[in-house]
Amino acid sequence: KQEVTQIPAALSVPEGENLVLNCSFTDSAIYNLQWFRQDPGKGLTSLLLIQSSQREQTSGRLNASLDKSSGRSTLYIAASQPGDSATYLCAVFSEDSSYKLIFGSGTRLLVRP
Amino acid sequence: DTGVSQDPRHKITKRGQNVTFRCDPISEHNRLYWYRQTLGQGPEFLTYFQNEAQLEKSRLLSDRFSAERPKGSFSTLEIQRTEQGDSAMYLCASSPDGYYGYTFGSGTRLTVV
């Protein structure tokens, strides 16, 4: 059964710092991995989708990498801003989970001005 | 297309009452999903539809919960005899066929008092 873990659970950094959020999954047989952002009380906004054949995806100041064999993904945020404060969730499509995304519990990020 | 729409955004109900939520997916998406999210946790899968067919239900979906997707368009999620433990954010998502990632709605926040 696929399990997704995100470390750390919470992170507080000063504005301008580069930071890395970690996601690990137990079953490497995945189709893709998706990173989401969630603001308090809101729905999920898709940030990046990495297919299993890809190593990384970039969008603006965000870069996500995927290492299937080790069951890990990282989300790199460059030059963090207070507006980046949110919860970041990663989720995987696994071969054993049919068409369901399996989520981690998220990392709550606070960027201090 | 304005994305995935959910209605209402917030619902407060007394314990024992029935509630119904609506989700309008992206029109060309054949798959529709319902997830539930409690505070500090990642979303948990409830059920999913391929067009009008409900293909999978989580064991989280007790017999008080029912979901429909008539004609493969919008979907409704009904909770009968609500309990305080049903208080959560209910999220709807849709996706095209294949492994192309999900698009989520803004969610319905249910509070049972």
Interface residues (C-beta under 8 A of the other chain):
Chain A: V4 Y31 N32 Q34 F36 G41 K42 G43 L44 T45 S46 L49 Q51 L89 A91 F93 S98 Y99 K100 L101 I102 F103 G104 S105 G106
Chain B: Q6 R31 Y33 G40 Q41 G42 P43 E44 F45 Y48 Q50 L55 E56 M89 L91 A93 S95 Y99 Y100 G101 Y102 T103 F104 G105 S106 G107 R109
